[in-house]
Amino acid sequence: METVVSEIQVSYHNQALFQSQKPLVDSKSVADLLYHSWNKDAIGLHESFKVLLLNNNNKVNGIFELSRGGISGTVVDIRILFAVTLKSLSVAMILAHNHPSGTLRPSEADKQITQKIKKAAEFFDIRVLDHIILSPLEEDYFSFADNGIL
């Protein structure tokens, strides 16, 4: 009798944006990349949570949308986050989500999920480099690392 097991598949689409990209070195370059990848029609409508998956040189392996929620929140399942991170052989990550209201102040829930992910990442030797909050206004963002709360 053959055993059939479900498998999580992560696809890779080689895009010129990532091929020629320089390593991410600061929060401004991360925020710029995120704004270009975000759905402009939805950034002010509902909250989404994404992760930038990075190689050892801080070059982007890919961007994965982990969840899409409502006006004031979204669910982050860290089991799915790490399934994708490990399957993509990424060694670092940058977390990102948007606040449709435009408020850039992180909530207690934002801080708690960041710390929970960071703690779990340590078990896999994966670095959490930052958590970026975007507002609907381009170039307006908050960086946990820049503000010393990572």
Secondary structure, 3 states (H helix, E strand, C coil): CCCCCCCCCCCCCCCHHHHCCCCCCCHHHHHHHHHHHCCCCCCCCCCEEEEEEECCCCCEEEEEEEEECCCCCCCCCHHHHHHHHHHCCCCEEEEEEECCCCCCCCCHHHHHHHHHHHHHHHHCCCEEEEEEEECCCCCCEEECCCCCCC
